[in-house]
Amino acid sequence: MNKDLPVMKILCIHADFIEFEAKKKAFKGAEEGIKEGKHRVDECLVIFSAVEKEDEKDISAVLERYEQEIINIAKQVNAKNIVLYPYAHLSSSLAAPSIAEQFLKDAEKKLADKFTVSRAPFGWYKSFNISCKGHPLSELSRQFSAEKSLKREAKDESFEMQKKVLDRDEKRKLTAAYLTAAALKERYPELKVGSAGFYHDQAYIDVDIKLKQEDIPRVEDHVKRLLGNPLKAESIKEVHDTLQQDIKEDLGQAAIYKLHTIEVVPLFKEPFVAADDIRTYKILNIASAYWKNNENNAQLTRIYCIAFGSDAEMHEYLLKQEEAQKRSHLKIGKEQGLFIISELVGSGLPLLAPKGTLIRNEVVQFLTELHKGKGYSPVAIPHIAKDLLYKKSGHWEKFGDELFHVKGQHDQFVLKPMNCPHHIQIYDAFSYSYRDLPVRFFEPTTVYRDEKPGQLAGLSRVRSITQDDGHIFCRISQIKQEVKTIVGIILQFYKTLGMDKGYWVSLSVRGEDQSKYLGDPEVWNNAESALEDVAKDNLLPFRKIPGEAAFYGPKLDFIFKDALEREWQLATIQLDFNLPERFQLSYMNEESKKERPVMIHRAISGSLERFMSILIEHFAGRFPVWLSPVQIKILTISDKHNEYARQLQQKMQALDLRVEVDDRTETMNRKVRDAQQEQANYILTVGDKEVESQTLAVRTRSGDTKFGVPAEEFIKKIVAERDSRSL
């Protein structure tokens, strides 16, 4: 569900009967013309309802959802009689009486087509007697947002107009993607065109025909012929392609264009260049994609392509792609034995092998060290919770179909999709004064989301997501200092990894429509100013982006580049005025009055699985000593050197160095080649000379070799290199 929409609550009782009687008016404008005496309905579903102030924002959509929920519940319990019962006690923020009364009257009319409907009088004090049937579904509560369609919410993803302003290079790529569809339309007149967009630095287009890899050269040739013409997109008023009509319906007001043979509704403003502005073009891949990301819909063919204004740009790009293939975390992970994907365990649930676990443990240890001395308290939470926790937090609506459900003997549980509701429960269990704040929790822990199979990929997109999660509860006046401390942790972390070059920060603030955002405008002003001040004080390369703030608060997102210049949104700092309100969190201020804290969500690496995939590709598997799963590989020339090698291994392992001995009866060339494949930082060779002089032959990754290096000197050097976390 959309978390920005109002939420309505109802209580449903499947009853043997309900008997009620209006006693007297609760207020002057109460409903007129009601029947006197007791009113009884047998074998009925009673809907206790409260129309809330927030529901007034989209009362017709709330009414549609209200009707759908009642129909669904009535089907479950096989009820034919419905009783709509106004019940103000379900809310402390009620809608205007006239709106609430009309809402219930409209609902009565809508439901009358399918049920026998009775409605208790509105605005009266009433006595009632009800006999609940007492079966498992006889007492149900529901809360729901004002979505237009239950089916759309549960199934389809809606298209939204993208706020991103495209540069000329991006327009070339997107135009080329649309021209790919136009070329196919010439050959297949019945072809329908789906959505077009970007995946990293590539453009894509979806079409409803099947293509094979061997079709690519023919399609490329056709598109290149079109590029030789001064084709331009022309604005038109109507679109006939049914898939494009679906996009138009989602977007509402949107521009429609005709480009050669196709009519399209782009998701970006001003997305085109003239065809002759594109010098080079190439299809990179074809894959499958479900329409609207819904596996119940038609499966389309997704074509990925690139386009540039010069041959040199294309050449440079393809070289980078070749390097990216070499650095693929899937390839390196397999070669170095870092992780596996088991069919029996399931896709999106990677298993870290010992060497992969060593890397992750080093990252977590470093993150833990960075938090020491900064007031963070460690906490530990379970991996499941009752569904009620997430209904109260709003995550039940936000994550919907992504939740993993666990049925207990008496309660319904879900695997946690977020950690913040658990951390809130810890905060709420204790009493705090203003002197105790800020309260800071830190915990690397795993959350679970049922991502669609087609979206899963190695470590980069998984169902089990380990977060270096932290939450801070503080006063408004403390936001600036807390954010400053977090920024310091973030910058130190990425500088150590050599990923601090060319990064930038997105400062997401409110847009023009202030009604979309929860909380006091003055609190928002202070919070946004605090984030901007920290960005300026720390000389962060930030861009202020209006309209990108979450409804619950502004945020800072850190975008870092890897060795291939690819951008990744990793660290984040998000202010939250919503959850403290939902859970009624408080602390005692200087006047001994309860005051609401601000909550700060922050993560340094984001998802550890995704971060590991980036780390593997950033270093191309050639990890610095402190991260390397095999720091030292000792190779023996013959069996008589094994004892010395084992002595060295024990001495180094006593200092927590990661050392392996290769004493196989293989050639030295084979042993060296295997050690290089494992990307050991140092390869030590021991033979007669080394045993006799207690020295080492040391070979670095770059191939430099030194002979006669004293063992103690080498050990001292590598310990210093590890402890300094040098690159």
Beta strands, then each sheet from edge to edge (+ up, - down):
strand 1: 7-25
strand 2: 39-50
strand 3: 81-86
strand 4: 116-119
strand 5: 124-132
strand 6: 139-145
strand 7: 193-199
strand 8: 202-207
strand 9: 234-236
strand 10: 256-259
strand 11: 262-264
strand 12: 280-290
strand 13: 299-308
strand 14: 339-340
strand 15: 351-352
strand 16: 376-378
strand 17: 384-386
strand 18: 405-407
strand 19: 412-415
strand 20: 439-448
strand 21: 464-474
strand 22: 504-509
strand 23: 542-546
strand 24: 555-561
strand 25: 567-576
strand 26: 587-588
strand 27: 594-595
strand 28: 598-607
strand 29: 632-636
strand 30: 659-662
strand 31: 682-686
strand 32: 695-700
strand 33: 705-710
sheet 1: 4+ 3+ 2+ 1- 5+
sheet 2: 4+ 3+ 2+ 1- 6+
sheet 3: 7+ 8- 13+ 12-
sheet 4: 9+ 10- 11+
sheet 5: 14+ 15-
sheet 6: 16+ 20+ 21- 28+ 25- 24+ 22- 23-
sheet 7: 17+ 19- 18+
sheet 8: 26+ 27-
sheet 9: 30+ 29+ 31+ 32- 33+
end
